[in-house]
Structure formats: C-alpha cells, structure tokens
Amino acid sequence: MTEWVLLPLDYAFFTRALLAGVLVGAMSGALSTFVVLRRMSYIGHGLAHSVLGGVAVGLALGLDLYVGAIAATVLSALLIDAVARQRGLHADAAIGIVTTSIFAIGVAVLALVPTRLNVEAVLFGNLLGVNRTDVAVAGAVGLAFAALLLLLFKSLVFTTFDTEVARVHGVRTGAMELTFSLITAAVVVASVRVLGVLLIAAAVVIPGATARLLTRSVGRMLVVSTLLGVAAAVLGLYLSFHLDVPSGPSIVLTGALAFTVVALVSGITTRLGLRAARRRPSPSELQARATTQDGDQAGRTATAAMDAADGAPPSPRR
Amino acid sequence: MSATTAPPIDLGSLELGLESAASTPAIALEDVAAGYGRRRVLSGLSLTVERGELVGIVGPSGSGKSTLLRLLTAGADLHRGRVEVLGASVRRRPPARVGYVPQLDNVEREFPIDVLEVVLLGDAASSRRLPWFTRAERARAGELLDRLGLVGLHRRRLADLSGGQQQRAFVARALYRRSELLLLDEPTSGVDPTTRLDVLEVLAELHRAGLTVLLTTHDLNAVAAHLPRVVCLHGRITADGRPERVLTPEVLEATYGGRMQVLHDGGRVVVVDAAPVGLGGPGRQPDPWREDGLAS
C-alpha cells in the first residue's frame, strides 16, 4: 500500500499532475455546489464541449491551447446570451446550438488541418501532458476563484436562492450572473488538461450532488463538495497511474462511485427515518398542538416537542 | 391574529426602518407608462400611497400587478412619467429600505439554508464582505424571528415550516434591512384559509407598527375583509378607495371583464362569481353520481 502511494511520487510528471489535480478538484468541487443549486449542469457540459473547437482552431492557427480555449468559452457565453434573447428560445436550446456547433467546428478543423493536437488527451485528459504552465494556470484560476468566493459568497447564495428578491434587496444580480459564468468558463479552461473536455461536465456536478445528499447547509455543502473534488482527483490520478487509464475517466468514476455509495446510504437512512416518523406525531401536528397555548411559551414548547420528535438535541437559543 | 392557529407577533419596541419618516409619500407615480422593452403593460397610471398605509392591488392575471411591483423596484422599463419611492426617484437601481416578499410558489423550499440564514441574507448587500455573519447580525435576525412568532424555529429548514411560518420568515427577511416599505407579491396565493388569515393578520400588525405595506392579490374577499384601501388595476387604475366603495359590480366588470355579484352582509362585502349557465346556474343538469343529484 505504501509503495502504491509513494511510487508515483518519484515521477515529476505525476507530482505536477497531482498538484494540478488537487487545484482542479478543489475548483470544480466548489463550483459544483452552485452548479447543482442553480440547476445549471448543462452549461458546464456545453462550455466544455466548445473548448475542443477553440483548441482545434487555435492550434491550426499556431496559437497556444489556452488561447483557443479561452476564446471559445468567451465566444460561447456571448453567443448563448444572444441566442437565448431570441423570442421563444430558452437558455438550454441556446447552449445546445452554440456549444455543439463550436464542438463540430473543432472536429471539422481537426479532419481538414493537420495539427499536433492529441485529440484523445483533449477529450479525456492526460496525466503525462500536465506541464508547469497547466499548474500555473490552475493555481491562478484557483486563487481568483477563492478570492471571489470569499468576497461574494453571501450575494452569490442570495442570488442563487432567490434572484428577484436579491435584486430588490440591493444585490447586483446581473453582475453575480456574469461572475458565475466567467468563473465557470475559467474553471473549465483550467481543467482541460487534467480532466478532458468530455468529462469536465461531470466533475462540476458530481461533488456538489454528493455533498447535497450529505448536508442541508449551503456553507457546509461548499466545504464538503470541495473536499470531495480534491479526494476524487487525488484517488483518480493514482488509479490513472497504476491502471494506465486516462486521468479524466478515473477521476470522474471515483467521484461517481462516491456519489453512488452516498446515494444508497442516504436512501436507506431516509426510508428508516420515514418509518420511524410514521410511528410518532409530525412536527406540524406538534406545532399546532403547542401553539394553542398563548405567547412565547407556546413556541418554545413546540420547538422542544419537535426536537424530541426528531430525536434531535434542543434547538440552540441566543 | 387567530389565537388558536398562530403565535402572536410583537413589533412594539423593535427597531424598524421608520426613523427617516418624512413628509414625502411612500409611493408616488405620476402619469406612468411602463412595460418590458417596447411592450407596454401599464399606461396612464397615477398613484400616491402615503407612509403608513396598507394597500391591496387587485386585478386579473396580466393586468400589470407584478409589473407595478417591478416598476417600484427598477425591474421594469419606465416609458413615460415619474416614479418616486420613499422620496427618491426610481430609475436603474432598486430603492433602499424596500423589503420584498415573494410568492411562496416561486420559492425553492428545499434550498439548503435555515430560517435564520434566510433572514440574514435580506441585508447581504450591506453586510461586510466576509462569507460569515457576525454575532450581532445573528442576534438581530433572531430577535426579528422571535418577534414574528418564530421562536425556536431559527435552525429549521424552510421545508420544515408551515406555509404561514414560511411567509413570516420572508416578512422577517424583508424587515431585516430596516425597510420602510414592504412589497408583497400574492402573499395569499396558494395557501390554505388558516395560513391566509395568519398572513393578513401579520400584515395588519406591521401596518399598526407604522410600516407602509403594498400587496398584490387575486383574493377580493381577503381585501374586502382586511385592507383599508384597494386599488383595482387593469393596465390602468379602474378604481381606488375603501373596499366597500370600490368593490362594486360595475368596477369589477371594468377590471375583470366579467360580471360578479357583490353581497353586503352587515358591514362586510363579499364578492362571488356570477355563475354562468351550465356551471351551477339555472341551466345545470342533475348529476346521477351525486347523492343530492345536483351537477358538480
């Protein structure tokens, strides 16, 4: 076991990939909290696909991989916005039209113009292909993402929870939406080398979905999904090294396995909880009984009764 | 408040946003035309709501009730006229000190957030930048929840609360930013009669505490029974005044485009649909599946 862990660390390419993987895992994990809560998994899927088009066109023009990827994601975001403004169309149709078209352009360019692009590596991620630039890009995007999260967390949560009320209450919701789109695009671009364009979408959904089953607080969900993203990246990279499979699939499958286990356990505990709940009065029944009493004491009695019914400790009081 | 259905609220000494009460009206619309882009929804609208009033806006779907609320919060396009809220002109940015309570149907109740956090988010734009709330902020939000009768429910999820408790939590969020004006979008929509009564009693209590409250509703009888002033809207204002003067068959026909019966029971006004033939009217057919033999 020790050798299984330590042996890969003797290779510089693996330590580089591990560093980039931890950064990408943390970013995609944190992002997945908001992707899941905003029900926007399709945007990650779409932007990731458009990256292939940008990379292919960029390399055909002799540009760096990241230049093409950034251009493609920015162009996609602008076109999606423009198409979605057409009467009778919604964002999902716009994403499908724009990003699939850019993906198709990439496939066509690869067929017509000889490039040095390793298509399989771009599609599925490549452990061997991670270089210092990739680590630097992931680090820069990670730092910017962390800073924005620290500064905008409350406004981002308010906008995600209730956009219209957040706007009326002074949150610049338009700026929040734009910031979220830019963060998503940046994380997608920074994750291309490690995860591959076809698997980024899963990485920005699975940790958040798993964390959603484990916690009922958005703050804790953010922490848990970030840790899950890092854990899946680290374990996935080791599996990629030892089993000689591309890094993207191994990371995504690790995350998917964690989700499956959590979903099964969560399903079982929910069923057990429901059975137990059927044998005792519901919280609303207890509340109704308790609030027939007058005043402040009524609420306290209700809470104590509900806590007891839930098997929970008494609710904290100021 | 219905003593057997909901805990009492106590706003007596609570710090609400009333210290800046001024001589200007809470809402002043002057010859307003508004809509979205080129589409015009409201036209020729002039309305003044004084500070401390409780006003209900009624009208059919598409009559411009929600657009009016959006106009007051810079969420609709002003084509013509002047909009002032709490003494300030409204153009691009929503006015400060306005609290908004959404329709319950539009709220994601399974969102991973507890009641205290819901209230704290109400002033997220003014809160310090760090991602957590201070002890003082939590204490103030907690006190507000207690005053609104949600004692001991601070750490509950929204989904664990009844409809009336959820509405109280959203009212608390609206008040948390020290609002002087509360705007409520269909607060009695999709709730049971007990919850409806609870919500209306909470609003009456806020009104007694001196807040200005403007709500939209489809519920004519709730307006008639509980609100001192009603504004009928159908792209323009068709009537404005006390319910017993405004809710007449003529005004309701001009507003809703159909006949309605208005019954007077002592001091109460009750609005009922004028049932069309074939739907419970004179021409209804016996229904053999019902014990009383009447058509359903």
Interface residues (C-beta under 8 A of the other chain):
Chain A: L37 L149 L150 L151 F153 K154 S155 V157 F158 T160 F161 D162 E164 V165 A166 R167 V168 H169 G170 V171 R212 T215 R216 S217 V218 G219 M221 P283 S284 Q287 A288 T291 T292 D294 G295 D296 A298 G299 R300 A302 T303 A304 S315 P316 R317 R318
Chain B: A3 T4 T5 A6 P7 P8 T73 G75 P94 A96 V98 G99 Y100 V101 P102 N106 V107 E108 F111 P112 I113 D114 E117 V118 L121 G122 D123 A124 A125 S126 S127 R129 L130 P131 W132 F133 R138 A139 G142 E143 D146 G149 L150 V151 G152 L153 H154 R155 R156 R157 D160 S162 R173 R177 L183
